[in-house]
């Protein structure tokens, strides 16, 4: 998904320096880990984050579709419809009101189509006024649906940014955990390496296992840990 690639793009050159804040110019004798960031993007599941994103996207899309199906309702009627549909349980009176709103939509839509098919010269003054009223109502509903669409897109961009940060943090934590377990001094992105004088260890598989581990497994591991170096 787009937000996942955005997050991992931020880790294109990943550097985790463990146990020190000094800059190392000579890696001789160091144990250096390398990780394939693009592969993490392809194979890490991030299932809970993906599920959260899809649930929000679906909810926003359903709201926009609902408004598009009820363009002929006034603003107050539309608010009433949303209120009723959001209730897990409705009284008999509320169900009747919901059915009434559905009938209003269908009747107004049918009336608008009927009036639009009559040549303007043959419309009575009352019919012309009614046509203008229904046309205005339809345009207001359409504009409201367009506003909702724009709001949905803005909100999804915000959600994507939040999830990108979450992905970035999880990848960093996974790299840090694997590097600590394997006593690595340095971790670099595979694509950023041209030459290293020292022992190289590819930790991509281990990082993937850490990322894809079930939450219960991770919590169990945390309970067994009593210490370890952290990235600076």
C-alpha positions in Angstrom: 0.0 0.0 0.0 1.1 3.6 -0.6 1.7 4.5 3.0 3.9 1.5 3.6 6.2 2.5 0.7 6.3 6.0 1.9 7.5 4.9 5.3 10.1 2.5 4.1 11.4 5.1 1.6 12.4 7.1 4.7 14.5 4.1 5.8 16.3 3.9 2.4 19.6 4.6 4.2 19.1 3.0 7.7 21.8 3.4 10.2 21.6 2.0 13.8 24.7 2.7 15.9 24.6 0.7 19.1 26.3 1.5 22.3 28.0 4.7 21.3 27.3 8.2 20.0 30.7 8.6 18.3 31.1 8.6 14.5 33.1 5.6 13.3 35.3 6.1 10.3 37.1 2.8 10.5 34.9 -0.3 10.7 37.8 -2.7 11.0 37.0 -5.3 13.6 33.4 -4.3 13.9 30.5 -6.7 13.4 28.3 -4.9 10.8 24.7 -5.9 10.0 23.1 -5.3 6.7 19.3 -5.2 6.0 17.4 -5.2 2.7 14.9 -2.4 3.2 13.0 -2.9 -0.1 12.5 -6.6 0.8 11.1 -5.5 4.2 8.6 -3.5 2.2 7.6 -6.4 0.1 7.4 -9.1 2.8 6.6 -7.5 6.1 2.9 -7.8 6.8 2.1 -4.9 9.1 -1.3 -6.6 9.2 -2.8 -4.6 12.0 -1.8 -1.3 10.4 -3.1 -2.3 7.1 -6.4 -3.4 8.7 -6.7 -0.1 10.5 -6.1 1.8 7.3 -8.6 -0.3 5.3 -11.3 0.1 8.0 -11.0 3.9 7.9 -10.9 4.0 4.1 -14.0 1.8 3.9 -15.9 3.9 6.4 -15.1 7.1 4.6 -16.0 5.6 1.2 -19.3 4.3 2.6 -20.2 7.8 3.9 -19.5 9.4 0.5 -21.5 6.7 -1.3 -24.4 7.2 1.1 -24.5 10.9 0.4 -24.3 10.3 -3.3 -27.4 8.0 -3.0 -29.3 10.7 -1.1 -28.6 13.9 -3.0 -32.2 15.1 -2.8 -32.3 15.4 1.0 -31.9 18.7 2.7 -29.0 19.3 5.1 -31.2 18.6 8.1 -32.7 15.5 6.5 -29.2 14.2 5.7 -28.1 14.8 9.2 -31.1 12.9 10.5 -30.4 10.0 8.2 -26.8 9.7 9.3 -27.9 9.9 13.0 -30.5 7.1 12.5 -28.1 4.9 10.5 -25.4 5.2 13.1 -27.6 3.8 15.8 -27.0 0.0 16.4 -30.6 -0.3 17.6 -33.6 1.8 16.4 -37.1 2.2 17.8 -40.1 1.6 15.7 -40.6 5.4 15.3 -37.0 5.8 14.2 -37.4 3.0 11.6 -40.5 4.7 10.3 -38.5 8.0 10.0 -35.8 6.1 8.1 -38.2 4.7 5.7 -39.8 8.1 5.3 -36.4 9.7 4.4 -35.9 7.0 1.8 -39.3 7.6 0.2 -38.6 11.4 0.2 -35.4 10.8 -1.7 -37.0 8.5 -4.3 -40.1 10.8 -4.8 -38.0 13.9 -5.2 -35.7 12.2 -7.6 -38.6 10.9 -9.7 -40.3 14.3 -9.7 -37.1 16.0 -10.8 -36.7 13.6 -13.7 -40.3 14.1 -14.7 -40.1 17.9 -14.7 -36.8 17.8 -16.6 -38.4 15.8 -19.4 -41.1 18.5 -20.0 -40.2 21.2 -22.5 -39.5 24.5 -20.6 -42.2 26.3 -22.7 -44.8 23.8 -21.5 -44.0 24.2 -17.8 -46.5 26.0 -15.6 -45.2 28.7 -13.2 -45.6 26.3 -10.3 -43.8 23.5 -12.1 -41.0 25.9 -13.1 -40.6 27.0 -9.5 -40.6 23.4 -8.3 -38.0 22.4 -10.9 -35.8 25.2 -9.8 -36.2 24.1 -6.1 -35.4 20.5 -6.8 -32.5 21.3 -9.1 -31.1 23.5 -6.3 -31.5 20.7 -3.8 -29.8 18.3 -6.1 -26.8 20.7 -6.7 -26.5 21.2 -2.9 -26.4 17.5 -2.4 -23.9 17.0 -5.1 -21.6 19.7 -3.7 -21.9 18.2 -0.2 -20.9 14.8 -1.6 -17.9 16.4 -3.3 -16.9 18.1 -0.1 -17.1 14.8 1.7 -15.0 13.2 -0.9 -12.3 15.9 -0.5 -12.5 15.6 3.3 -12.1 11.8 3.0 -9.0 12.2 0.8 -7.5 14.7 3.2 -8.2 12.5 6.2 -6.7 9.4 4.4 -3.6 11.4 3.6 -3.3 12.2 7.3 -3.9 8.6 8.3 -1.2 7.5 5.8 1.3 9.9 7.4 0.5 8.5 10.8 0.8 4.9 9.6 4.0 5.7 7.8 5.5 6.9 11.1 4.3 3.7 12.8 5.9 1.5 10.2 9.1 3.5 10.4 9.2 3.1 14.1 8.4 -0.7 14.0 11.2 -1.3 11.5 13.7 0.7 13.6 12.7 -1.2 16.7 12.9 -4.6 14.9 16.4 -3.7 13.6 17.5 -2.6 17.0 16.2 -5.8 18.6 17.9 -8.1 16.1 21.1 -6.1 16.3 21.1 -6.3 20.1 20.5 -10.1 20.1 23.4 -10.6 17.6 25.7 -8.1 19.3 26.1 -6.0 16.2 28.0 -2.7 16.3 26.5 -1.2 13.2 23.5 -1.8 10.9 23.4 -0.4 7.4 20.9 -0.5 4.5 22.2 -3.1 2.0 21.8 -0.6 -0.9 24.0 2.0 0.8 27.1 -0.2 1.1 30.0 0.1 -1.2 32.8 -1.1 1.0 33.1 -2.2 4.6 36.2 -3.5 6.3 34.8 -5.9 8.9 32.4 -8.8 9.4 29.1 -8.5 7.5 26.0 -10.2 8.7 22.7 -10.1 6.7 19.9 -9.7 9.2 17.0 -9.2 6.8 15.4 -12.6 7.6 15.7 -12.0 11.3 14.2 -8.5 11.0 11.3 -9.9 8.9 10.7 -12.6 11.6 10.7 -9.9 14.3 8.2 -7.7 12.3 5.9 -10.6 11.4 5.9 -12.2 14.8 2.6 -12.6 16.5 2.0 -9.9 19.2 1.8 -12.6 21.9 5.2 -13.9 20.9 6.7 -10.4 21.1 5.1 -9.7 24.5 6.6 -13.0 25.7 10.0 -12.1 24.4 9.8 -8.7 26.2 9.0 -10.4 29.4 12.2 -12.4 29.2 14.4 -9.5 28.4 16.2 -7.8 31.3 18.5 -5.5 29.5 20.5 -4.7 26.3 22.0 -1.9 24.3 19.7 0.6 22.6 20.3 2.7 19.6 21.6 6.2 20.1 
